[in-house]
Amino acid sequence: HGLTPIDVRRALSSFNANQPVGLVISGREQFLLKRTGQFETLAQAGAIPIKRLPGGTVHLADVATIERSAAESNSAYHGNGQPAIALNIQRAHSGNALETISQVMTELPALERAYPAVEFSVPDNQGDLIQLSVGNMKAALRDAVIMTVLVIFLFLADLRGMILAGISIPFTYLLTFMAMWLIGYEFNMVTLTAVVIAVGMLVDDAIVVLENIDRHYKQLGEQMAPAVIGGVKEVALAIFSGTYSLVMVLLPIIFVGGYVQTVLRPLTVTLSIALLASYIVSITVIPLLAPLILRHTRNARPNRLERWVARADDLLVEPLRRFYVRLTAVAIRHRAAFLLIGVALFVVSARQMPLVGRDLMPPMDSGILIIDFETDPNSSLALTESTLHSIEKIVLARPEVTSVSSVIGSEPAVISFGSGRLAQQGHLTVHLTDRFHRDLSIWQIEGQLRDQVRELPGLKSIDVFEFGATPLSSIRAPVDVMISGPDLARLDSLGKQVEARLRSHLRDLTSISRSWTMDSVELTFRADPEKLALYRLSPEALSA
């Protein structure tokens, strides 16, 4: 038929496409005009005309065998060291992570029954990390509440007063959690940290109101109702000023912008809500419950436990109180000297800041490791997968490892497993047992894995680092050095020099990797124009 492969390719490109053509515009309306033609069946592909001859039209089915097949793979996935097909499930922005994970796990038995020949597993999810973190924070909150109530009792030496102050905590948290639900906040490490921090602050307002009511009732001899009203009226403005001042301190952090706002806004908003709720409880719930709990305490003798605590208070707390009173009296008499001492201490402490060190986020033993590796630039997908098998064998041999999820390369338009990754680049997510059930820290395991994996042949670079449950976890390295310029060869040379100097001059480096190197080998050919003309070929036809 006198056809070339390029003729077939042009016909396929022309017919197998959905393309916008233009706009159809009338007086009041406008419509997008599109040409539809993308193949849906094999018969549609075989029916496209390739060439029209005097004897008839040549269709694709006349010159080609058409069948369904799979495109050449640019990626691979392994689950726990075995080749697998991965399905990435992402929750909606407004969804709950633990509920989503729980629903997925609930559906797995039904899928296993429907497809008995397929093995289903979940090698990578953050459910365990979230549950452990939230569980630890809840335990810390419980312990903080218990210790706060005990400390109140030790200082007040009054069992009824301790009960009344302790009652304010659940009421305050009830209001706080209700406000968090209304604004769409959920329990996570940040918001629970705010809740734990707030425990000690929540009872401040309640104790001030309680102590003043008790003073009016016992020392001034007032009846309970006037004592409650007078006690609350005297300190209401003072405790509001204290609460208001604390909230105002947090306000700039709420609107600071950038990464800090993303991380700290839930903390500061939750803490502000808790402080405001504590003020509301101190002037509403405490006055309502005080008559019921303190009514019979005016002439009551302290019980044995209260007497023991009072003795301990006299031995331990009272000396500190007297020392503070004397020190305050001295400071008032010598104000200038104390101000100079304060300024001097501030200057000295400010000069110590460089010695402490600075970092954006503290390191976290989350129990999840990330391993990024890259093989030689001309390695095939099969060779990279073989290297991956070797890495997985080393990783899975460790007793601390519970599961491994591995990805090589990426597919066009598939971003859920990372886009832009080459067939020579791999990414492993390694889950470990929690810190309470292993002897080594995550950083010790990192170092051992790094030393073992570096010995494998064919590796161009390898990075082993912990996964942090923060927005910082998406950053590959804490320090990036960027070199730019128009000369690629010169850039490659400078990159080698910078890498060598970093390795020789910087301490405590775990790994250095380059994002680009000029070491990929390409095969090229140059067509001879004279010979192309002799054989009546074009460069395009020769390439096809």
C-alpha positions as CSV (number, residue, x, y, z in Angstrom):
1,H,0.0,0.0,0.0
2,G,3.0,2.3,0.0
3,L,2.7,3.2,3.7
4,T,5.3,4.0,6.2
5,P,5.2,3.7,10.0
6,I,5.0,7.5,10.3
7,D,1.8,7.4,8.2
8,V,0.2,5.1,10.7
9,R,1.5,7.2,13.7
10,R,0.1,10.4,12.2
11,A,-3.3,8.8,11.6
12,L,-3.5,7.5,15.2
13,S,-2.5,10.8,16.6
14,S,-5.1,12.6,14.5
15,F,-8.1,10.4,15.3
16,N,-7.4,9.1,18.8
17,A,-7.9,12.4,20.6
18,N,-10.5,14.7,22.3
19,Q,-9.6,18.3,21.4
20,P,-11.1,21.7,22.0
21,V,-11.7,23.4,18.7
22,G,-12.9,26.9,19.8
23,L,-15.9,28.8,21.0
24,V,-19.4,29.2,19.6
25,I,-20.6,32.6,20.6
26,S,-24.1,34.0,20.2
27,G,-25.6,37.2,21.5
28,R,-26.1,36.0,25.1
29,E,-24.4,32.6,25.3
30,Q,-21.0,31.0,24.8
31,F,-20.2,27.3,24.4
32,L,-17.0,25.4,24.1
33,L,-16.7,23.4,20.9
34,K,-14.8,20.1,21.2
35,R,-13.9,17.3,18.8
36,T,-14.4,13.9,20.4
37,G,-12.7,10.8,18.9
38,Q,-10.7,9.0,21.5
39,F,-10.9,5.2,21.0
40,E,-13.1,3.2,23.3
41,T,-13.0,-0.1,21.5
42,L,-10.5,-2.0,19.3
43,A,-13.0,-1.9,16.4
44,Q,-12.9,1.9,16.5
45,A,-9.1,1.8,16.2
46,G,-9.2,-0.6,13.3
47,A,-11.7,1.4,11.4
48,I,-9.7,4.6,11.0
49,P,-8.6,5.3,7.4
50,I,-4.8,5.4,6.8
51,K,-4.7,6.1,3.0
52,R,-7.1,6.4,0.2
53,L,-6.2,4.5,-3.0
54,P,-8.1,4.2,-6.4
55,G,-9.2,0.8,-5.4
56,G,-10.6,1.8,-2.0
57,T,-9.6,3.1,1.5
58,V,-6.9,1.4,3.5
59,H,-7.9,1.1,7.2
60,L,-5.6,0.4,10.1
61,A,-7.0,-3.1,10.5
62,D,-5.9,-3.8,6.9
63,V,-2.2,-3.2,7.7
64,A,-1.9,-3.9,11.4
65,T,-2.8,-6.4,14.1
66,I,-4.7,-4.6,16.9
67,E,-4.8,-6.0,20.4
68,R,-5.0,-4.9,24.0
69,S,-1.6,-4.7,25.8
70,A,0.1,-2.9,28.6
71,A,2.4,0.0,28.2
72,E,6.0,-0.4,29.2
73,S,6.2,0.1,32.9
74,N,8.1,3.1,34.3
75,S,7.6,2.1,37.9
76,A,7.3,-0.8,40.4
77,Y,5.7,-1.3,43.8
78,H,6.7,-3.7,46.5
79,G,4.7,-4.5,49.7
80,N,6.8,-6.1,52.4
81,G,9.4,-7.1,49.9
82,Q,7.1,-8.7,47.4
83,P,6.0,-7.2,44.0
84,A,2.4,-5.9,44.4
85,I,-0.2,-3.5,43.1
86,A,-0.6,-0.5,45.3
87,L,-3.8,1.4,46.0
88,N,-3.3,4.7,47.8
89,I,-6.3,5.9,49.8
90,Q,-6.4,9.5,50.9
91,R,-8.9,11.1,53.3
92,A,-10.8,14.2,52.5
93,H,-9.4,17.4,53.9
94,S,-12.4,17.6,56.3
95,G,-12.3,13.9,57.1
96,N,-10.9,12.1,60.2
97,A,-7.7,10.0,59.6
98,L,-8.4,7.3,62.2
99,E,-12.1,6.9,61.1
100,T,-10.9,6.6,57.5
101,I,-8.3,4.0,58.4
102,S,-10.8,2.1,60.5
103,Q,-13.4,2.0,57.7
104,V,-10.7,0.7,55.2
105,M,-9.7,-2.1,57.6
106,T,-13.3,-3.0,58.1
107,E,-13.8,-3.5,54.3
108,L,-10.7,-5.7,53.9
109,P,-12.4,-9.0,55.0
110,A,-15.2,-8.5,52.4
111,L,-12.6,-7.9,49.7
112,E,-10.7,-11.0,50.7
113,R,-13.9,-13.1,50.5
114,A,-14.8,-11.6,47.1
115,Y,-11.2,-12.2,45.7
116,P,-9.9,-15.3,47.4
117,A,-6.9,-15.6,45.0
118,V,-5.7,-12.1,46.0
119,E,-3.8,-11.4,49.2
120,F,-4.6,-8.0,50.7
121,S,-2.3,-6.2,53.2
122,V,-1.7,-2.7,54.4
123,P,2.1,-2.2,54.5
124,D,1.9,1.6,55.1
125,N,-0.5,3.6,57.1
126,Q,-0.1,6.2,59.9
127,G,-2.9,4.8,62.1
128,D,-0.5,3.2,64.7
129,L,1.5,6.4,64.9
130,I,-1.6,8.6,65.3
131,Q,-3.1,6.2,67.9
132,L,0.1,6.0,69.9
133,S,0.7,9.7,69.9
134,V,-2.9,10.6,70.8
135,G,-2.9,7.8,73.4
136,N,0.3,9.1,75.0
137,M,-1.1,12.7,75.1
138,K,-4.3,11.5,76.7
139,A,-2.3,9.6,79.3
140,A,-0.2,12.8,79.9
141,L,-3.5,14.8,80.2
142,R,-4.8,12.3,82.8
143,D,-1.6,12.4,84.8
144,A,-1.5,16.3,84.6
145,V,-5.0,16.6,86.0
146,I,-4.3,14.2,88.9
147,M,-1.0,15.9,89.8
148,T,-2.6,19.4,89.5
149,V,-5.4,18.4,91.9
150,L,-2.9,16.9,94.4
151,V,-0.8,20.0,94.3
152,I,-3.9,22.2,95.0
153,F,-4.6,20.0,98.0
154,L,-1.0,20.2,99.3
155,F,-1.1,24.0,99.1
156,L,-4.7,24.6,100.3
157,A,-4.7,21.8,102.9
158,D,-8.5,21.7,102.4
159,L,-10.2,18.6,101.0
160,R,-13.4,20.5,100.1
161,G,-11.5,23.3,98.4
162,M,-9.6,20.7,96.4
163,I,-12.8,19.1,95.2
164,L,-14.3,22.4,94.2
165,A,-11.2,23.5,92.3
166,G,-10.9,20.0,90.7
167,I,-14.5,20.2,89.6
168,S,-13.7,23.3,87.5
169,I,-11.4,21.2,85.2
170,P,-14.0,19.0,83.5
171,F,-16.4,21.9,83.1
172,T,-13.7,23.9,81.5
173,Y,-12.7,21.1,79.2
174,L,-16.3,20.5,78.3
175,L,-16.6,24.1,77.0
176,T,-13.2,23.9,75.3
177,F,-14.0,20.7,73.4
178,M,-17.4,22.0,72.3
179,A,-15.7,25.1,70.9
180,M,-13.0,23.0,69.2
181,W,-15.8,20.9,67.5
182,L,-17.6,24.1,66.4
183,I,-14.5,25.4,64.6
184,G,-13.6,22.1,63.1
185,Y,-10.5,21.2,65.2
186,E,-9.8,17.5,66.1
187,F,-7.6,15.8,68.6
188,N,-4.0,15.6,67.4
189,M,-0.5,16.1,69.0
190,V,-0.7,19.9,68.6
191,T,-4.2,20.5,70.1
192,L,-3.7,17.9,72.8
193,T,-0.4,19.6,73.8
194,A,-2.4,22.8,74.2
195,V,-4.9,21.0,76.4
196,V,-2.2,19.5,78.6
197,I,-0.4,22.9,78.9
198,A,-3.7,24.5,79.9
199,V,-4.3,22.2,82.9
200,G,-2.2,24.2,85.3
201,M,-3.6,27.5,84.0
202,L,-7.2,26.4,84.2
203,V,-7.4,26.2,88.0
204,D,-5.7,29.6,88.6
205,D,-9.0,31.5,88.2
206,A,-11.0,29.0,90.1
207,I,-8.5,29.0,93.1
208,V,-8.5,32.8,93.2
209,V,-12.4,32.9,93.3
210,L,-12.5,30.0,95.8
211,E,-10.0,31.5,98.2
212,N,-11.7,34.9,98.2
213,I,-15.2,33.3,98.8
214,D,-13.6,31.2,101.6
215,R,-12.1,34.4,103.1
216,H,-15.4,36.2,103.1
217,Y,-17.1,33.2,104.6
218,K,-14.6,32.2,107.3
219,Q,-12.5,35.3,108.1
220,L,-15.1,38.0,107.6
221,G,-17.9,36.0,109.0
222,E,-20.4,36.7,106.2
223,Q,-23.3,34.5,105.3
224,M,-22.7,32.1,102.4
225,A,-24.7,34.0,99.7
226,P,-23.2,37.5,100.5
227,A,-19.8,35.8,100.8
228,V,-20.1,34.3,97.3
229,I,-21.3,37.5,95.7
230,G,-18.8,39.7,97.4
231,G,-15.9,37.3,96.8
232,V,-16.6,37.0,93.1
233,K,-17.2,40.7,92.7
234,E,-13.9,41.6,94.2
235,V,-11.7,39.4,92.0
236,A,-13.8,39.2,88.8
237,L,-12.0,42.1,87.0
238,A,-8.6,41.0,88.3
239,I,-8.8,37.4,87.0
240,F,-10.4,38.7,83.7
241,S,-7.4,41.0,83.3
242,G,-5.0,38.1,83.8
243,T,-6.8,35.8,81.4
244,Y,-7.1,38.6,78.8
245,S,-3.4,39.3,79.1
246,L,-2.5,35.6,78.5
247,V,-4.8,35.5,75.4
248,M,-3.3,38.7,74.0
249,V,0.2,37.2,74.3
250,L,-1.0,34.2,72.2
251,L,-2.8,36.4,69.6
252,P,0.3,37.3,67.5
253,I,1.3,33.7,67.1
254,I,-2.2,32.9,65.7
255,F,-1.6,35.4,62.9
256,V,2.2,35.2,62.5
257,G,1.9,33.6,59.0
258,G,3.9,31.0,57.2
259,Y,5.0,27.6,58.6
260,V,4.9,28.7,62.2
261,Q,1.2,29.7,61.9
262,T,0.4,26.4,60.3
263,V,1.9,24.4,63.2
264,L,1.2,26.7,66.1
265,R,-2.2,28.2,65.3
266,P,-4.2,25.1,66.5
267,L,-2.1,25.1,69.7
268,T,-2.6,28.8,70.5
269,V,-6.3,28.8,69.5
270,T,-7.0,25.8,71.6
271,L,-5.1,27.3,74.6
272,S,-6.9,30.6,74.2
273,I,-10.3,28.8,74.2
274,A,-9.3,26.9,77.3
275,L,-8.2,30.0,79.2
276,L,-11.5,31.9,78.3
277,A,-13.5,28.8,79.3
278,S,-11.7,28.7,82.7
279,Y,-12.7,32.3,83.3
280,I,-16.3,31.6,82.5
281,V,-16.3,28.5,84.8
282,S,-14.6,30.4,87.6
283,I,-17.4,33.1,87.7
284,T,-20.3,30.8,87.1
285,V,-19.8,27.2,88.1
286,I,-17.6,27.9,91.2
287,P,-20.0,30.4,92.7
288,L,-22.9,28.0,92.2
289,L,-21.2,25.0,93.8
290,A,-19.4,26.9,96.6
291,P,-22.5,27.1,98.8
292,L,-23.1,23.4,98.5
293,I,-19.5,22.3,99.3
294,L,-18.2,25.1,101.7
295,R,-21.5,25.6,103.7
296,H,-20.4,23.6,106.7
297,T,-16.7,24.4,106.9
298,R,-16.8,27.6,109.0
299,N,-16.4,26.0,112.4
300,A,-15.5,22.5,111.2
301,R,-12.3,20.9,112.5
302,P,-9.9,19.7,109.8
303,N,-9.7,15.9,109.4
304,R,-6.6,13.9,110.0
305,L,-5.4,14.0,106.4
306,E,-5.9,17.8,106.3
307,R,-3.9,18.2,109.5
308,W,-1.0,16.1,108.1
309,V,-1.0,18.2,104.9
310,A,-1.2,21.4,107.0
311,R,1.9,20.3,108.9
312,A,3.7,19.5,105.7
313,D,2.6,23.0,104.4
314,D,4.1,24.6,107.5
315,L,7.4,22.8,107.1
316,L,7.9,23.1,103.3
317,V,5.6,25.8,101.8
318,E,5.5,28.3,104.7
319,P,9.3,28.9,104.7
320,L,9.2,29.6,100.9
321,R,6.3,32.0,101.4
322,R,8.1,33.9,104.1
323,F,11.3,34.1,102.0
324,Y,9.3,35.4,99.1
325,V,7.6,38.1,101.3
326,R,11.0,39.2,102.7
327,L,12.6,39.3,99.2
328,T,9.7,41.3,97.9
329,A,10.0,43.8,100.7
330,V,13.8,44.2,100.0
331,A,13.1,44.6,96.2
332,I,10.6,47.4,96.9
333,R,13.0,49.2,99.1
334,H,15.9,48.9,96.6
335,R,14.0,49.1,93.3
336,A,16.9,50.5,91.2
337,A,19.3,47.8,92.3
338,F,16.9,45.0,91.5
339,L,16.1,46.5,88.1
340,L,19.8,46.6,87.2
341,I,20.2,43.0,88.3
342,G,17.2,42.0,86.2
343,V,18.6,43.8,83.1
344,A,22.1,42.2,83.7
345,L,20.6,38.8,83.9
346,F,18.6,39.4,80.8
347,V,21.7,40.4,78.9
348,V,23.7,37.4,80.1
349,S,20.9,35.0,79.3
350,A,20.5,36.5,75.8
351,R,24.2,35.9,75.1
352,Q,23.8,32.2,76.0
353,M,21.3,31.6,73.2
354,P,23.9,30.7,70.6
355,L,25.2,28.0,72.9
356,V,21.8,26.3,73.0
357,G,21.5,25.9,69.3
358,R,18.5,26.4,67.0
359,D,16.3,24.2,65.0
360,L,12.9,24.5,63.3
361,M,11.4,21.3,64.9
362,P,12.7,18.9,67.5
363,P,13.7,15.4,66.3
364,M,11.0,12.8,66.8
365,D,11.2,9.0,67.1
366,S,8.0,8.4,65.2
367,G,8.8,4.7,64.4
368,I,8.8,5.4,60.7
369,L,11.9,5.4,58.5
370,I,12.3,6.8,55.0
371,I,15.0,5.4,52.6
372,D,15.6,7.2,49.4
373,F,18.0,5.7,46.9
374,E,19.2,6.3,43.4
375,T,21.1,3.9,41.1
376,D,23.4,4.6,38.2
377,P,21.7,6.9,35.6
378,N,21.6,4.2,32.9
379,S,20.2,1.5,35.1
380,S,17.2,-0.2,33.7
381,L,14.0,-0.6,35.8
382,A,14.8,-4.3,36.2
383,L,18.3,-3.5,37.6
384,T,16.9,-0.9,40.0
385,E,14.3,-3.4,41.2
386,S,17.0,-5.9,41.8
387,T,18.8,-3.3,44.0
388,L,15.5,-2.7,45.8
389,H,15.3,-6.4,46.6
390,S,18.7,-6.2,48.1
391,I,17.8,-3.2,50.3
392,E,14.5,-4.8,51.4
393,K,16.4,-8.0,52.3
394,I,18.6,-6.0,54.7
395,V,15.7,-4.0,56.1
396,L,13.3,-6.9,56.7
397,A,16.1,-8.9,58.4
398,R,15.9,-6.5,61.4
399,P,13.6,-7.6,64.2
400,E,12.3,-4.0,64.8
401,V,10.7,-3.8,61.3
402,T,7.0,-4.5,61.0
403,S,6.3,-3.5,57.4
404,V,7.9,-2.0,54.3
405,S,6.3,-0.1,51.4
406,S,8.5,0.5,48.4
407,V,8.1,2.5,45.2
408,I,10.4,2.8,42.2
409,G,9.9,5.5,39.5
410,S,6.5,7.0,38.8
411,E,3.8,6.9,36.1
412,P,2.5,9.9,34.1
413,A,-0.5,11.6,35.8
414,V,-0.2,9.5,38.9
415,I,0.8,11.7,41.8
416,S,-0.4,9.8,44.8
417,F,2.9,7.9,45.1
418,G,5.0,10.8,44.1
419,S,5.5,12.3,40.7
420,G,8.6,13.0,38.7
421,R,10.6,10.1,40.1
422,L,12.8,8.4,37.6
423,A,13.1,4.6,37.0
424,Q,16.5,4.8,38.8
425,Q,15.0,6.3,42.0
426,G,13.4,4.4,44.8
427,H,11.5,5.3,48.0
428,L,11.0,3.0,51.0
429,T,8.7,3.7,54.0
430,V,9.8,1.4,56.8
431,H,7.6,0.9,59.9
432,L,9.1,-0.1,63.2
433,T,7.7,-1.3,66.5
434,D,7.0,1.6,68.9
435,R,9.8,3.0,71.0
436,F,8.5,1.2,74.1
437,H,9.1,-2.2,72.5
438,R,12.6,-1.9,71.0
439,D,16.0,-1.3,72.5
440,L,17.5,0.9,69.8
441,S,16.3,4.5,69.0
442,I,15.3,5.3,65.5
443,W,18.5,7.2,64.9
444,Q,20.6,4.2,65.9
445,I,18.7,2.0,63.5
446,E,19.2,4.7,60.8
447,G,22.9,4.7,61.3
448,Q,23.2,0.9,61.1
449,L,21.0,0.6,58.0
450,R,22.9,3.5,56.3
451,D,26.2,1.6,56.9
452,Q,24.8,-1.7,55.6
453,V,23.0,-0.3,52.5
454,R,26.0,1.8,51.4
455,E,27.9,-1.3,50.6
456,L,25.5,-2.4,47.9
457,P,26.9,-2.2,44.3
458,G,25.4,0.2,41.8
459,L,24.1,2.8,44.2
460,K,24.6,6.4,43.3
461,S,23.2,7.8,46.5
462,I,21.3,6.7,49.6
463,D,19.5,8.7,52.2
464,V,18.1,7.3,55.4
465,F,16.1,9.6,57.7
466,E,13.1,9.5,60.1
467,F,9.6,10.5,59.1
468,G,8.3,13.3,61.3
469,A,4.6,13.7,61.9
470,T,4.7,17.4,61.0
471,P,4.5,19.5,57.9
472,L,8.4,19.4,58.0
473,S,8.2,15.7,57.1
474,S,7.9,16.7,53.4
475,I,11.3,18.3,53.4
476,R,14.0,16.0,52.1
477,A,17.0,17.5,53.9
478,P,17.4,20.3,56.4
479,V,20.0,22.1,54.2
480,D,19.8,22.7,50.5
481,V,22.7,24.2,48.5
482,M,21.6,25.5,45.0
483,I,24.1,26.2,42.2
484,S,22.8,27.8,39.0
485,G,24.3,28.8,35.7
486,P,24.1,28.4,31.9
487,D,27.0,25.9,31.4
488,L,25.9,22.4,32.3
489,A,29.4,21.0,32.3
490,R,30.6,23.7,34.6
491,L,27.6,23.1,36.9
492,D,28.5,19.5,37.2
493,S,32.1,20.3,38.0
494,L,31.1,22.8,40.7
495,G,28.6,20.3,42.1
496,K,31.4,17.8,42.6
497,Q,33.6,20.4,44.3
498,V,30.9,21.6,46.6
499,E,30.1,18.0,47.6
500,A,33.7,17.3,48.3
501,R,34.2,20.4,50.4
502,L,31.0,19.7,52.4
503,R,32.2,16.2,53.2
504,S,35.6,17.3,54.3
505,H,34.7,20.4,56.3
506,L,31.3,19.7,57.9
507,R,30.9,17.4,60.9
508,D,27.8,15.3,61.9
509,L,26.7,14.8,58.3
510,T,24.6,11.7,57.7
511,S,24.4,11.9,53.9
512,I,24.8,14.3,50.9
513,S,23.0,13.7,47.6
514,R,22.8,15.7,44.4
515,S,19.6,16.4,42.6
516,W,21.3,16.4,39.1
517,T,24.5,15.0,37.7
518,M,25.9,15.0,34.2
519,D,26.7,11.3,34.0
520,S,23.9,9.9,31.9
521,V,25.0,8.1,28.7
522,E,23.0,8.8,25.6
523,L,23.0,7.0,22.2
524,T,22.7,9.4,19.3
525,F,22.9,9.1,15.5
526,R,23.2,11.7,12.7
527,A,21.5,11.1,9.4
528,D,23.4,11.7,6.1
529,P,21.3,14.1,4.0
530,E,22.7,12.7,0.7
531,K,21.8,9.1,1.6
532,L,18.3,10.2,2.8
533,A,17.7,11.9,-0.6
534,L,19.0,8.8,-2.4
535,Y,16.6,6.5,-0.6
536,R,13.8,9.1,-0.7
537,L,13.5,9.3,3.1
538,S,13.0,12.2,5.5
539,P,14.6,12.5,8.9
540,E,11.2,12.1,10.5
541,A,10.5,8.8,8.6
542,L,13.9,7.5,9.5
543,S,13.3,8.2,13.2
544,A,9.9,6.5,13.1
